[in-house]
């Protein structure tokens, strides 16, 4: 019996029933190795997963639960399920809606300025091949490395009519310095702060995308008689359209969630920035000034709905440029 089964193995290359051939043993070994790799992969991902669930998923789920309930004197201090009543109240709240209009104005003004400056800086630096290019990239990017709170405090000092340098600079020309923290100028002051801080970040993304373009494309365009501006407008910008769409989405989402800069400047801009200046500030004020945590959660999720709708509309409108079609 042994000799016959051995003969079958040698002639057919398959193992007799109840025995594993070399191929079967190799398959089993590979299966064990893949299983060990999967376990190691899950082990490496576990810390991030734990932090992600603990500090993002669970708080979001709890905030969503709070937005569907109400708690106060009228409910006897007990959480009562109210369904979508809080959302109906939020979408008809004039304070919330005015905050949305205000951040929409910031989007219309600030986003084009940020992206335009970042694109120009990236295009200029892409044409330079000197040490000045490296130093310029670093200098433009440095404001992004500064924490937003520190940057806002610094600009608050520069804008101050008492301590800032504006009075001395305008005094040289015999003029009176404007109050950059007044109600009429706070909009432009905030635009300047956010633009200063984020242009470098967007510039780095655009510059990295430009460096992926094959230089032979530029050489072919120059042979055809294209100049620098034509190459930039007709070759470089269209070839990085997907990166442009990405940073536009980043800028859109960040602007709609405007919070840090106006909150920091509120203490030095007397009366120019109310507590409900933006939807995020309104939610913060409701939660920590008036203890309306349920309605504050509703405002936060209502803002998230607007952000999602705005991002989806923009991505749908630019699906050809972003390659999502």
FIGUZA-838922 format. One record per residue (C-alpha): residue in one letter; x, y, z; residue number from 1. Coordinates in pm, whole numbers, m for minus. Layout:
REM FIGUZA-838922
<site 'a',<X,Y,Z>,NUM>
...
***
This chain:
REM FIGUZA-838922
<site 'x',<0,0,0>,1>
<site 'x',<283,234,83>,2>
<site 'x',<468,168,m239>,3>
<site 'x',<157,216,m448>,4>
<site 'x',<68,551,m288>,5>
<site 'x',<427,665,m333>,6>
<site 'x',<406,567,m699>,7>
<site 'x',<85,770,m737>,8>
<site 'x',<251,1074,m583>,9>
<site 'x',<552,1051,m812>,10>
<site 'x',<356,993,m1130>,11>
<site 'x',<64,1232,m1077>,12>
<site 'x',<219,1497,m850>,13>
<site 'x',<m74,1468,m607>,14>
<site 'x',<m78,1332,m256>,15>
<site 'x',<m275,1026,m166>,16>
<site 'x',<m582,1072,50>,17>
<site 'x',<m494,1156,411>,18>
<site 'x',<m146,1287,322>,19>
<site 'x',<m23,1641,234>,20>
<site 'x',<206,1698,m57>,21>
<site 'x',<474,1975,m82>,22>
<site 'x',<225,2216,m243>,23>
<site 'x',<m26,2163,37>,24>
<site 'x',<236,2222,304>,25>
<site 'x',<352,2543,133>,26>
<site 'x',<m10,2668,110>,27>
<site 'x',<m64,2601,479>,28>
<site 'x',<258,2784,570>,29>
<site 'x',<159,3088,361>,30>
<site 'x',<m184,3087,524>,31>
<site 'x',<m28,3095,870>,32>
<site 'x',<206,3380,767>,33>
<site 'x',<m84,3584,624>,34>
<site 'x',<m283,3526,942>,35>
<site 'x',<8,3649,1156>,36>
<site 'x',<49,3955,934>,37>
<site 'x',<m318,4038,971>,38>
<site 'x',<m292,4017,1348>,39>
<site 'x',<15,4241,1348>,40>
<site 'x',<m168,4486,1123>,41>
<site 'x',<m464,4502,1359>,42>
<site 'x',<m224,4544,1651>,43>
<site 'x',<m59,4847,1487>,44>
<site 'x',<m396,5003,1399>,45>
<site 'x',<m548,4938,1743>,46>
<site 'x',<m409,5252,1921>,47>
<site 'x',<m539,5483,1651>,48>
<site 'x',<m871,5301,1641>,49>
<site 'x',<m909,5331,2019>,50>
<site 'x',<m833,5704,2016>,51>
<site 'x',<m1056,5759,1713>,52>
<site 'x',<m1352,5582,1871>,53>
<site 'x',<m1299,5728,2218>,54>
<site 'x',<m1247,6092,2120>,55>
<site 'x',<m1448,6122,1797>,56>
<site 'x',<m1706,5850,1738>,57>
<site 'x',<m1839,5831,2095>,58>
<site 'x',<m1857,6213,2144>,59>
<site 'x',<m2033,6252,1809>,60>
<site 'x',<m2281,5980,1895>,61>
<site 'x',<m2346,6138,2235>,62>
<site 'x',<m2386,6485,2080>,63>
<site 'x',<m2633,6343,1828>,64>
<site 'x',<m2828,6182,2113>,65>
<site 'x',<m2832,6515,2298>,66>
<site 'x',<m2955,6699,1989>,67>
<site 'x',<m3261,6473,1981>,68>
<site 'x',<m3343,6534,2346>,69>
<site 'x',<m3423,6833,2563>,70>
<site 'x',<m3345,6900,2926>,71>
<site 'x',<m3441,7197,3140>,72>
<site 'x',<m3680,7339,3392>,73>
<site 'x',<m3978,7262,3171>,74>
<site 'x',<m3885,6893,3166>,75>
<site 'x',<m3817,6873,3537>,76>
<site 'x',<m3444,6836,3482>,77>
<site 'x',<m3496,6510,3291>,78>
<site 'x',<m3386,6438,2934>,79>
<site 'x',<m3696,6412,2716>,80>
<site 'x',<m3693,6284,2358>,81>
<site 'x',<m3811,6561,2124>,82>
<site 'x',<m3708,6416,1789>,83>
<site 'x',<m3638,6682,1527>,84>
<site 'x',<m3796,6968,1721>,85>
<site 'x',<m3455,7113,1807>,86>
<site 'x',<m3354,7106,1440>,87>
<site 'x',<m3675,7280,1339>,88>
<site 'x',<m3594,7546,1597>,89>
<site 'x',<m3235,7578,1473>,90>
<site 'x',<m3325,7619,1106>,91>
<site 'x',<m3567,7897,1201>,92>
<site 'x',<m3333,8061,1454>,93>
<site 'x',<m3243,8411,1321>,94>
<site 'x',<m2920,8417,1522>,95>
<site 'x',<m2800,8089,1370>,96>
<site 'x',<m2907,8192,1020>,97>
<site 'x',<m2734,8530,1047>,98>
<site 'x',<m2416,8349,1153>,99>
<site 'x',<m2444,8127,846>,100>
<site 'x',<m2482,8431,623>,101>
<site 'x',<m2175,8585,784>,102>
<site 'x',<m1954,8280,726>,103>
<site 'x',<m2091,8258,371>,104>
<site 'x',<m1956,8610,316>,105>
<site 'x',<m1621,8496,449>,106>
<site 'x',<m1628,8206,203>,107>
<site 'x',<m1699,8435,m92>,108>
<site 'x',<m1419,8677,3>,109>
<site 'x',<m1157,8475,184>,110>
<site 'x',<m1144,8152,m17>,111>
<site 'x',<m1065,8314,m355>,112>
<site 'x',<m798,8534,m194>,113>
<site 'x',<m634,8241,m18>,114>
<site 'x',<m634,8011,m319>,115>
<site 'x',<m529,8288,m559>,116>
<site 'x',<m230,8393,m347>,117>
<site 'x',<m129,8030,m286>,118>
<site 'x',<m146,7953,m659>,119>
<site 'x',<59,8259,m755>,120>
<site 'x',<324,8183,m494>,121>
<site 'x',<346,7818,m601>,122>
<site 'x',<374,7907,m971>,123>
<site 'x',<649,8161,m901>,124>
<site 'x',<845,7924,m679>,125>
<site 'x',<807,7644,m934>,126>
<site 'x',<995,7851,m1191>,127>
<site 'x',<1284,7926,m954>,128>
<site 'x',<1575,7687,m913>,129>
<site 'x',<1787,7881,m666>,130>
<site 'x',<1839,7881,m291>,131>
<site 'x',<1596,8172,m276>,132>
<site 'x',<1320,7930,m372>,133>
<site 'x',<1381,7705,m70>,134>
<site 'x',<1401,7999,169>,135>
<site 'x',<1085,8153,22>,136>
<site 'x',<891,7828,60>,137>
<site 'x',<993,7809,424>,138>
<site 'x',<901,8172,495>,139>
<site 'x',<562,8139,331>,140>
<site 'x',<489,7815,517>,141>
<site 'x',<601,7937,864>,142>
<site 'x',<270,8113,952>,143>
<site 'x',<87,7780,920>,144>
<site 'x',<328,7626,1173>,145>
<site 'x',<230,7890,1429>,146>
<site 'x',<m71,7782,1641>,147>
<site 'x',<m389,7964,1544>,148>
<site 'x',<m435,8106,1894>,149>
<site 'x',<m80,8247,1903>,150>
<site 'x',<m122,8397,1557>,151>
<site 'x',<m453,8561,1648>,152>
<site 'x',<m304,8705,1968>,153>
<site 'x',<m10,8844,1772>,154>
<site 'x',<m235,9010,1516>,155>
<site 'x',<m455,9141,1796>,156>
<site 'x',<m150,9324,1930>,157>
<site 'x',<m61,9456,1584>,158>
<site 'x',<m418,9577,1532>,159>
<site 'x',<m441,9742,1874>,160>
<site 'x',<m483,10121,1843>,161>
<site 'x',<m301,10169,2175>,162>
<site 'x',<m11,9924,2157>,163>
<site 'x',<17,9837,1789>,164>
<site 'x',<259,9996,1542>,165>
<site 'x',<m15,10124,1311>,166>
<site 'x',<m37,10464,1484>,167>
<site 'x',<338,10524,1448>,168>
<site 'x',<346,10410,1085>,169>
<site 'x',<53,10626,980>,170>
<site 'x',<190,10913,1191>,171>
<site 'x',<501,10926,972>,172>
<site 'x',<278,11033,683>,173>
<site 'x',<71,11266,898>,174>
<site 'x',<m234,11043,887>,175>
<site 'x',<m449,10886,1156>,176>
<site 'x',<m438,10510,1181>,177>
<site 'x',<m773,10335,1134>,178>
<site 'x',<m908,10116,1410>,179>
<site 'x',<m867,9768,1265>,180>
<site 'x',<m1071,9624,1553>,181>
<site 'x',<m1379,9838,1495>,182>
<site 'x',<m1709,9693,1379>,183>
<site 'x',<m1661,9834,1029>,184>
<site 'x',<m1313,9684,980>,185>
<site 'x',<m1316,9362,1180>,186>
<site 'x',<m1429,9162,876>,187>
<site 'x',<m1120,9261,676>,188>
<site 'x',<m895,9212,979>,189>
<site 'x',<m1015,8854,1023>,190>
<site 'x',<m974,8784,651>,191>
<site 'x',<m616,8907,672>,192>
<site 'x',<m533,8683,972>,193>
<site 'x',<m675,8364,822>,194>
<site 'x',<m523,8434,481>,195>
<site 'x',<m180,8497,637>,196>
<site 'x',<m201,8168,825>,197>
<site 'x',<m331,7932,555>,198>
<site 'x',<m176,8053,229>,199>
<site 'x',<149,7870,305>,200>
<site 'x',<m27,7539,362>,201>
<site 'x',<m219,7559,36>,202>
<site 'x',<92,7678,m146>,203>
<site 'x',<285,7366,m38>,204>
<site 'x',<9,7138,m171>,205>
<site 'x',<m3,7320,m506>,206>
<site 'x',<377,7329,m531>,207>
<site 'x',<400,6955,m465>,208>
<site 'x',<144,6893,m740>,209>
<site 'x',<340,7111,m983>,210>
<site 'x',<659,6915,m918>,211>
<site 'x',<490,6596,m1037>,212>
<site 'x',<442,6732,m1390>,213>
<site 'x',<691,6596,m1644>,214>
<site 'x',<931,6879,m1750>,215>
<site 'x',<920,6749,m2107>,216>
<site 'x',<566,6890,m2130>,217>
<site 'x',<705,7240,m2068>,218>
<site 'x',<984,7186,m2320>,219>
<site 'x',<734,7083,m2587>,220>
<site 'x',<524,7391,m2513>,221>
<site 'x',<828,7621,m2540>,222>
<site 'x',<919,7463,m2875>,223>
<site 'x',<568,7547,m2992>,224>
<site 'x',<627,7909,m2890>,225>
<site 'x',<442,7921,m2558>,226>
<site 'x',<557,8180,m2306>,227>
<site 'x',<574,8158,m1928>,228>
<site 'x',<223,8290,m1868>,229>
<site 'x',<75,8062,m2132>,230>
<site 'x',<247,7758,m1982>,231>
<site 'x',<120,7849,m1636>,232>
<site 'x',<m239,7918,m1745>,233>
<site 'x',<m286,7650,m2010>,234>
<site 'x',<m64,7366,m1889>,235>
<site 'x',<25,7389,m1521>,236>
<site 'x',<m308,7495,m1374>,237>
<site 'x',<m523,7248,m1575>,238>
<site 'x',<m285,6961,m1489>,239>
<site 'x',<m319,7023,m1115>,240>
<site 'x',<m695,7076,m1117>,241>
<site 'x',<m756,6781,m883>,242>
<site 'x',<m523,6933,m621>,243>
<site 'x',<m691,7269,m664>,244>
<site 'x',<m1031,7114,m600>,245>
<site 'x',<m897,6943,m288>,246>
<site 'x',<m763,7262,m129>,247>
<site 'x',<m1082,7446,m225>,248>
<site 'x',<m1281,7187,m31>,249>
<site 'x',<m1042,7221,265>,250>
<site 'x',<m1078,7598,258>,251>
<site 'x',<m1456,7580,223>,252>
<site 'x',<m1497,7345,520>,253>
<site 'x',<m1252,7538,737>,254>
<site 'x',<m1417,7874,667>,255>
<site 'x',<m1766,7744,742>,256>
<site 'x',<m1632,7624,1080>,257>
<site 'x',<m1479,7964,1161>,258>
<site 'x',<m1414,7984,1535>,259>
<site 'x',<m1062,8036,1673>,260>
<site 'x',<m963,8375,1532>,261>
<site 'x',<m1287,8566,1611>,262>
<site 'x',<m1301,8407,1957>,263>
<site 'x',<m948,8521,2040>,264>
<site 'x',<m997,8873,1900>,265>
<site 'x',<m1331,8914,2077>,266>
<site 'x',<m1159,9018,2400>,267>
<site 'x',<m969,9304,2233>,268>
<site 'x',<m1227,9409,1972>,269>
<site 'x',<m1469,9586,2203>,270>
<site 'x',<m1821,9509,2083>,271>
<site 'x',<m1713,9432,1727>,272>
<site 'x',<m1744,9054,1761>,273>
<site 'x',<m2056,8930,1945>,274>
<site 'x',<m2072,8588,2104>,275>
<site 'x',<m2286,8461,1815>,276>
<site 'x',<m2060,8596,1538>,277>
<site 'x',<m2031,8252,1375>,278>
<site 'x',<m2239,7933,1420>,279>
<site 'x',<m1956,7762,1608>,280>
<site 'x',<m1924,8057,1844>,281>
<site 'x',<m2301,8053,1892>,282>
<site 'x',<m2295,7684,1985>,283>
<site 'x',<m2003,7744,2223>,284>
<site 'x',<m2187,8032,2390>,285>
<site 'x',<m2507,7830,2427>,286>
<site 'x',<m2322,7541,2588>,287>
<site 'x',<m2079,7716,2823>,288>
<site 'x',<m2253,8047,2893>,289>
<site 'x',<m2617,7939,2909>,290>
<site 'x',<m2580,7563,2977>,291>
<site 'x',<m2808,7479,2682>,292>
<site 'x',<m2609,7171,2588>,293>
<site 'x',<m2887,7002,2395>,294>
<site 'x',<m2958,7299,2170>,295>
<site 'x',<m2584,7366,2132>,296>
<site 'x',<m2541,7009,2003>,297>
<site 'x',<m2825,7073,1760>,298>
<site 'x',<m2658,7389,1630>,299>
<site 'x',<m2331,7199,1581>,300>
<site 'x',<m2500,6921,1383>,301>
<site 'x',<m2706,7172,1185>,302>
<site 'x',<m2381,7343,1086>,303>
<site 'x',<m2241,7003,991>,304>
<site 'x',<m2539,6948,763>,305>
<site 'x',<m2471,7277,584>,306>
<site 'x',<m2101,7193,554>,307>
<site 'x',<m2182,6852,407>,308>
<site 'x',<m2433,6995,159>,309>
<site 'x',<m2196,7274,54>,310>
<site 'x',<m1905,7033,8>,311>
<site 'x',<m2117,6785,m186>,312>
<site 'x',<m2250,7054,m420>,313>
<site 'x',<m1901,7184,m483>,314>
<site 'x',<m1757,6837,m548>,315>
<site 'x',<m2046,6753,m779>,316>
<site 'x',<m1997,7077,m973>,317>
<site 'x',<m1621,7013,m1007>,318>
<site 'x',<m1635,6635,m1058>,319>
<site 'x',<m1467,6659,m1399>,320>
<site 'x',<m1174,6862,m1266>,321>
<site 'x',<m1133,6643,m957>,322>
<site 'x',<m1155,6314,m1149>,323>
<site 'x',<m1458,6193,m948>,324>
<site 'x',<m1691,6152,m1244>,325>
***
